[in-house]
Amino acid sequence: PRSTLFPYTTLFRSGLAAYAKLGWVPCDKYGESVSKTLEYAYDDWCIAQMAKALGKTDDYEYFTKRADSFTNLYDPSTGVMRPKDSQGKWREPFNPHHWTMGSGGDYTEATAWQYTWYVPQDVPALIALMGGREQFVQKLDSFFSFGGKKLGEYDHGNEPDQQAIYLYCYAGEPWKAAGRLHEVMTSQYGSKPNSLPGNDDCGQMSAWYVLTAIGFYPVCPASGYYVLGSPVVKKAVMRLSNGKTFTMTAKNLSAENIYVQSLRLNGKNWDNPFLPYDQLKNGGTLDFVMGPQPSQWGVNPKIQE
């Protein structure tokens, strides 16, 4: 049955009716088709969470299923999210490293490689699509080394792939995230008027810096958890809206000591690279111990909503 919320989600959204029917935005009918499909899928997941909170079971199930639409554009032969037309045929010719902008392209100010990582609502499913953790990490490594350039094809100055570094944590290799995070923090930012690496749309460029600096980041903002990274400040005190405080400390932190050796959350050992919001909303402490070499911390990730 059709969702009772469906009519409201089709207003003013280019290609959304076709997306709802086919499971993707067709590239022969609409521009930026891949970007729209991936972003609509995430939007659907967010709507599903709201429906669940409101007790609207049918709507929850409808939008949860539609949130899986990203799987329809994953092309195993190229390993990226690829444009598909209204007949279900892949875009030809196709260059996964070609950067496109505006309605004339299939990606919004990005390449296929940059947008492929945009599945914040279900990273485990993306890992499965790519063949498992080992293959997923290899692909991330290739992404950050493509062309022999610093940070490879990763473009921190634009939004679509800003969460990509943190995806190492989902695959059980948070130390790789730590190295990339510090590389971005030290090379992409500064203290001068032109020190942001791109347009600070809605404050996201500076928000990424602040959150990464204190050691955790919302890869999926509508979820109930943060992804733990590698802090760059030794102490931060957050004053919460309920009057409580949440304090982060990073013992032994230095330019060389960027890898998490151990972590205590509210005084208890915490080996999981995911931080549930429920664990910090009432205040508390997050205490990192840092070191110069990767450790076994965080190698068994488990998302806790």
C-alpha positions in Angstrom: 0.0 0.0 0.0 1.1 3.6 -0.6 2.4 5.5 2.3 0.1 8.1 3.8 3.1 10.5 3.7 3.9 9.8 0.1 2.0 12.7 -1.5 3.9 15.2 0.6 7.3 13.7 -0.3 6.8 14.2 -4.0 6.4 17.9 -4.0 9.2 20.1 -5.4 11.6 17.2 -5.7 13.0 16.6 -9.2 12.7 13.0 -10.3 11.2 11.8 -7.0 8.0 10.3 -8.6 10.2 8.3 -11.0 12.5 7.4 -8.1 9.5 6.0 -6.1 8.4 4.0 -9.1 11.7 2.6 -10.4 13.9 2.7 -7.3 16.2 5.2 -8.8 16.2 8.6 -10.6 16.7 7.8 -14.3 19.7 9.5 -16.0 17.9 9.9 -19.3 15.1 12.0 -17.7 16.9 14.0 -15.0 20.2 15.6 -14.3 22.3 14.7 -11.2 20.4 11.4 -11.1 22.9 9.5 -9.0 23.2 12.2 -6.4 19.5 12.6 -6.2 18.9 8.8 -5.8 21.5 8.5 -3.0 20.2 11.6 -1.2 16.6 10.6 -1.6 17.4 7.2 -0.1 19.0 8.8 2.9 16.0 11.2 3.2 13.7 8.2 3.1 15.6 6.6 6.0 15.2 9.8 8.0 11.5 9.9 7.3 11.2 6.3 8.4 12.8 7.1 11.8 10.3 9.9 12.3 7.4 7.6 11.3 8.7 5.0 13.8 8.7 7.6 16.5 5.2 8.6 15.7 4.0 5.0 15.7 3.2 5.0 12.0 4.2 1.4 11.3 3.1 1.3 7.6 5.0 4.5 6.8 8.0 3.2 8.7 8.1 0.0 6.7 7.4 1.8 3.4 10.2 4.4 3.7 12.7 1.9 5.3 12.3 -0.3 2.2 12.7 2.7 -0.1 15.8 3.8 1.7 17.5 0.7 0.2 17.2 2.3 -3.3 20.9 3.0 -3.3 21.5 -0.7 -4.0 19.9 -0.2 -7.4 22.7 2.0 -8.7 25.7 0.0 -7.4 27.5 -1.5 -10.4 29.7 -4.4 -9.3 31.6 -4.3 -12.6 32.9 -0.8 -11.8 32.6 -0.8 -8.1 30.8 2.5 -7.9 27.3 4.1 -8.0 26.6 4.4 -11.7 23.8 6.2 -13.6 21.0 4.0 -14.9 18.3 5.1 -17.4 14.5 4.6 -17.3 14.9 1.2 -19.0 17.4 -0.1 -16.4 20.5 0.2 -18.6 23.8 1.6 -17.3 25.1 4.9 -18.6 27.5 4.4 -21.6 30.1 5.6 -22.0 31.1 6.0 -18.3 34.1 7.4 -16.6 33.9 7.0 -12.8 36.6 9.7 -12.3 34.8 12.3 -14.4 33.8 15.4 -12.3 30.4 16.8 -13.2 28.5 19.9 -12.1 24.9 21.0 -12.6 21.9 19.4 -14.3 24.1 18.3 -17.3 25.9 15.7 -15.2 24.9 12.6 -13.2 26.6 13.8 -10.0 26.3 17.1 -8.1 29.8 18.7 -8.1 31.5 15.4 -7.8 32.7 12.2 -9.4 31.2 8.7 -9.1 34.0 7.7 -6.7 33.2 10.6 -4.5 29.5 10.0 -4.3 29.7 6.2 -4.0 30.4 6.6 -0.2 27.2 8.5 0.4 25.2 5.8 2.1 25.3 7.1 5.7 22.1 5.3 6.7 23.5 1.8 6.1 27.3 1.6 5.8 27.3 -2.1 6.6 25.1 -2.7 3.5 27.6 -0.7 1.4 30.4 -2.8 2.8 28.5 -6.0 1.8 27.9 -4.6 -1.7 31.6 -4.1 -2.1 32.4 -7.7 -1.1 33.1 -7.4 2.6 35.4 -5.5 4.9 38.7 -6.4 3.2 37.5 -5.3 -0.2 35.8 -2.2 1.3 39.1 -1.1 2.9 41.1 -1.7 -0.2 38.6 0.5 -2.2 38.8 3.2 0.4 42.6 3.0 0.3 42.5 3.4 -3.5 40.1 6.3 -3.2 42.6 8.2 -0.9 45.6 7.4 -3.1 44.1 7.8 -6.6 46.4 9.6 -9.1 49.2 9.7 -6.6 47.8 13.0 -5.3 47.6 13.9 -1.6 44.4 12.4 -0.3 43.7 11.0 -3.8 40.3 11.7 -5.2 38.9 12.7 -1.8 37.6 16.3 -2.0 37.3 17.8 1.5 36.4 21.2 0.0 33.0 19.8 -1.0 30.3 18.0 1.0 29.5 14.6 -0.7 32.5 12.6 0.6 33.3 14.4 3.9 32.2 11.3 5.9 34.4 8.9 3.9 37.4 8.9 6.2 35.2 7.8 9.1 34.0 4.7 7.1 37.3 3.0 8.0 35.8 2.6 11.5 32.8 0.6 10.2 35.3 -1.8 8.6 37.3 -2.4 11.8 40.4 -0.3 10.9 39.9 3.0 12.9 43.7 3.6 12.8 43.5 4.4 9.1 40.8 6.9 9.9 43.1 8.5 12.5 45.9 9.0 10.0 43.6 10.5 7.3 41.8 12.7 9.8 45.0 14.3 11.1 46.2 14.7 7.5 43.1 16.7 6.6 43.1 18.7 9.9 46.7 19.8 9.3 46.7 20.4 5.6 43.2 21.7 4.8 42.7 24.2 7.6 44.5 27.1 9.1 44.1 30.4 11.1 43.8 32.9 8.3 40.7 34.4 6.6 41.0 32.0 3.7 41.8 29.0 5.7 38.7 27.0 5.1 39.2 24.5 2.3 35.8 25.2 0.6 32.5 27.1 0.9 31.2 26.8 4.5 27.6 25.9 3.3 25.4 25.9 6.5 28.6 25.9 8.5 29.4 22.3 7.6 33.1 22.9 6.8 33.8 24.4 10.2 31.5 22.0 12.0 33.5 19.1 10.5 36.6 20.6 12.0 35.2 21.2 15.4 33.6 17.8 15.7 36.7 16.0 14.4 38.9 18.0 16.8 37.0 16.7 19.8 37.1 13.1 18.6 33.6 12.1 17.3 31.5 12.9 14.2 27.9 12.2 13.1 28.3 10.2 9.9 24.5 9.6 9.9 23.1 12.7 11.7 19.6 11.3 12.1 20.9 8.2 13.9 21.5 7.7 17.6 25.2 7.5 17.5 28.5 9.2 16.6 31.6 7.7 15.1 34.7 8.0 17.2 37.8 9.3 15.4 41.1 10.8 16.7 41.0 14.1 18.6 43.4 16.9 18.0 42.8 18.9 21.2 43.8 17.6 24.6 40.6 18.7 26.4 37.2 19.9 25.5 34.2 20.7 27.7 30.8 20.7 26.1 28.0 22.5 27.9 24.8 20.7 27.1 21.3 22.3 26.7 20.1 20.5 29.9 22.8 22.2 32.0 25.1 19.1 32.2 28.6 18.9 30.8 30.4 16.3 28.8 34.2 16.4 28.9 36.7 14.9 26.5 40.3 14.4 27.3 43.2 13.0 25.2 46.1 11.8 27.3 49.6 11.8 25.6 48.2 13.5 22.5 50.9 15.0 20.3 51.8 15.4 16.6 53.1 11.8 16.6 50.6 10.3 19.1 47.5 10.3 16.9 46.3 6.7 17.4 43.8 5.6 20.0 45.3 3.1 22.4 42.4 2.9 24.8 39.2 4.7 25.7 37.1 5.1 28.7 33.5 6.3 28.5 32.1 7.5 31.8 34.9 5.7 33.6 34.4 2.4 31.9 36.5 0.8 29.1 35.0 1.4 25.7 36.4 -0.6 22.7 33.7 0.3 20.2 34.3 3.1 17.6 30.7 4.1 17.9 29.4 6.5 20.6 25.7 6.3 21.4 24.1 9.7 21.9 22.3 8.3 25.0 25.7 7.9 26.6 26.5 11.6 26.5 23.2 13.5 26.5 23.1 13.5 30.3 26.8 14.5 30.6 29.8 12.5 31.4 33.4 11.9 30.3 35.2 10.5 27.3 38.9 9.8 28.0 41.3 8.9 25.2 44.8 7.5 25.7 46.8 8.2 22.5 50.0 6.6 21.2 52.4 6.7 18.1 51.4 3.3 16.7 48.1 1.7 15.7 46.5 -0.5 18.3 43.8 -3.1 18.5 41.3 -0.6 19.8 38.1 -0.5 17.8 38.7 -3.5 15.6 35.4 -5.1 16.4 32.8 -2.4 15.6 29.2 -2.7 16.6 26.7 0.0 15.9 24.5 0.7 18.9 21.5 2.8 18.1 
